[in-house]
Amino acid sequence: MAVDAARTNEGFTSATATRVMASACRVAGLDSRGAELIRLGENALFRLASVPVIVRVARGEEWLPTARTEAAVSRWLAEEGFPSARIIEDLEQPFLIDGHPVTFWHLILEGDRKATYGELGGVLRDLHSLTVPEGLALPSFDPFDKQALRLDRAVIPDDDKVFLRKRWRELQDKYAELKFDTPKGPVHGDAHVQNVMVDEQGRVILIDFEAFCYDHPEWDLMVTSVEHHSLGWQTDEQYADFVGAYGRDLYDWQGYETLRGIQEFGMTTWLMQNVQEDEGTAAEYRRRIAGLRDDDGPRDWRPW
């Protein structure tokens, strides 16, 4: 469903996303008053005060096919009985508002704890065991699909852009040489522990299908493996729980270093989209770009 309106030139900010969210709610017949912005990242996520609904606002019309895939994946996983985020069924989705795809999701009421790394490993193991139905068209995993847009639009120094474009080309060359020894199947595409929630009944629920695809499972092991081995964001015990639940440590694979480079690059370009939001974000971006410039140096990056 599309709504024609003048598109803004100010970029994707919290203010822009709020206006789009409010317009989408009017079209959907929902009350946006009191809505809370709970995250600004690749998308803006809002929690409505009037009904138990989450609104996802994407950065631009280029993400419309992705939003359509998200909706289709949600419906398929619901049919499978897989514990996952559920799209609002009785709305024609996605909406297109001022050039921004918008989707509406059932609110997941969180319990009193966060998901563990062992639970993340178990969810990924179960996901990778599913068979994608013939009617569900999924893209392959493309670690570079958003990088050109991110670099074109980012408000960062020119020398950073030059460095990042050079690094991007180098990573593409290394990616072309990767050899996988696992069969393809359903892949989440952004499998970090924050994309697993525990609801009030204690159910572990997979969320965020923006990068969902049909590809090799290594892409889903990449995130936690790099966070542990390169960034030190998990204890040895937490990472052992993840490996034990899934059954594999990606660090032992010959392609790990290439995936490490791809993951760290993506983490940096993801964050740089929001450097204009506040000084904390800008400072973390500077920390990450400095790390990319020194491959062998320590990574003092902070979770964001």
VENHURA-V538056 format. One record per backbone hydrogen bond with DSSP energy under -1.0 kcal/mol. CO is the residue of the C=O (numbers start at 1). NH is the residue of the N-H. E is the energy in kcal/mol with one decimal. If there is no record, write none. Layout:
BEGIN
CO|NH|E  CO|NH|E
END
This chain:
BEGIN
1|96|-3.0  11|13|-1.1  13|17|-2.6  14|18|-2.0  15|19|-1.9  16|20|-2.2  17|21|-2.7  18|22|-2.3  19|23|-2.1  20|24|-2.6  21|25|-2.4  22|26|-1.9  23|27|-2.0  24|28|-2.3  25|30|-3.1  32|35|-2.1  36|47|-2.7  39|45|-2.8  43|41|-3.3  44|57|-2.7  45|38|-2.8  45|39|-1.3  46|55|-2.6  47|36|-2.6  51|53|-2.3  52|107|-2.4  53|48|-2.5  54|105|-2.9  55|46|-2.4  56|103|-2.0  57|44|-2.6  60|63|-2.1  61|64|-2.1  63|67|-2.3  64|68|-2.1  65|69|-2.1  66|70|-2.6  67|71|-2.0  68|72|-2.2  69|73|-2.9  70|74|-2.4  71|75|-2.0  72|76|-2.2  73|77|-2.9  74|78|-1.9  75|79|-1.9  76|80|-1.8  77|82|-2.3  82|84|-1.0  83|206|-2.4  86|106|-2.8  95|102|-2.4  96|3|-2.8  97|100|-1.9  100|97|-2.6  101|58|-2.8  102|95|-2.7  103|56|-2.9  104|88|-2.5  105|54|-2.8  109|200|-1.6  116|120|-1.9  117|121|-2.3  118|122|-2.0  119|123|-2.6  120|124|-2.3  121|125|-2.1  122|126|-2.3  123|127|-2.7  124|128|-2.7  127|130|-1.7  133|136|-1.6  139|214|-2.8  142|145|-1.3  146|150|-2.3  147|151|-2.7  148|152|-2.4  149|153|-2.0  150|154|-1.6  154|156|-1.2  157|161|-1.7  158|162|-2.3  159|163|-2.2  160|164|-2.9  161|165|-2.4  162|166|-1.9  163|167|-2.6  164|168|-2.5  165|169|-1.9  166|170|-2.0  167|171|-2.6  168|172|-2.0  169|173|-1.8  170|174|-1.9  171|175|-2.8  172|176|-1.8  175|178|-1.4  185|215|-2.3  187|213|-2.6  190|192|-1.9  192|195|-2.0  193|196|-1.4  195|207|-2.6  197|205|-3.6  198|111|-2.8  199|202|-2.1  203|199|-2.3  205|197|-2.9  206|85|-2.3  209|212|-1.3  213|187|-2.8  215|185|-2.5  216|219|-1.5  217|220|-1.5  218|222|-1.6  221|225|-1.9  222|226|-2.6  223|227|-2.6  224|228|-1.9  225|229|-2.8  226|230|-2.0  226|231|-1.7  227|233|-2.9  235|239|-2.4  236|240|-2.3  237|241|-2.0  238|242|-1.8  239|243|-2.7  240|244|-2.8  241|245|-2.3  242|246|-2.3  243|247|-3.5  249|252|-1.6  250|253|-2.1  253|256|-1.8  255|259|-2.0  256|260|-2.9  257|261|-2.1  258|262|-2.1  259|263|-2.7  260|264|-2.6  261|265|-1.9  262|266|-2.3  263|267|-2.4  264|268|-1.6  265|269|-2.6  266|270|-2.2  267|271|-1.4  268|272|-2.0  271|274|-2.0  272|275|-1.2  274|277|-1.9  278|282|-1.8  279|283|-2.7  280|284|-2.0  281|285|-2.3  282|286|-2.1  283|287|-1.9  284|288|-2.2  285|289|-2.8  286|290|-1.8  287|291|-1.5  288|292|-2.2  289|293|-1.5  291|294|-1.3  294|297|-1.4
END
